[in-house]
Amino acid sequence: MTEDALSDADIACVRANYRSLADVSCEHGDRLEDVQALVRERRLPGPSYVLPDGTLRSVSPETIVSGSRGR
């Protein structure tokens, strides 16, 4: 494991406390493509974590709610 690699405990914590960008966008009525564009434009922060398998880019739900409503 490298210094910046996530431990099993880290991964469990991220999965328990952060959501995927797609899930949070959908739950709040935002189109994923629109939210991704805001991230690319740096109007919203990017995902907090990219897990080792690369499939779960996690964000805090509060980030999307507060950022997407302020467009």
Sequence and secondary structure as in RCSB ss.txt:
>XXXX:A:sequence
MTEDALSDADIACVRANYRSLADVSCEHGDRLEDVQALVRERRLPGPSYVLPDGTLRSVSPETIVSGSRGR
>XXXX:A:secstr
  TTS  HHHHHHHHHH EEHHHHHHHTT  HHHHHHHHHTTSS   SEE TTSS EEE HHHHHHHHTT 
